[in-house]
Amino acid sequence: MKAGELRDMTPDQLQDELLKLKKEQFNLRFQQASGQLENTARIRQVRRDIARIKTMSQEKAQAGSEA
C-alpha cells in the first residue's frame, strides 16, 4: 500500500483498513506458528502498512486540530 493512497482516505477509511490489517496480521501469526505460512515476507509488509496507516492517522489528526 502506497502512502499516496492513504492520504486520499478519510479517517474512517483509515480505521477500517487498520482493523483489516490487524486481523490479517493475527491470522499470519497463527499460520506461522502452525507451520502453514508460505509467504513470510507478508508479515513484514503488513506490519509496515499498519505503521504507515497509524502515521497518516496521526498526521490527519494534527492537521484537523491546527485548523
Secondary structure, 3 states (H helix, E strand, C coil): CCHHHHHCCCHHHHHHHHHHHHHHHHHHHHHHHHCCCCCCHHHHHHHHHHHHHHHHHHHHHHHHHHC
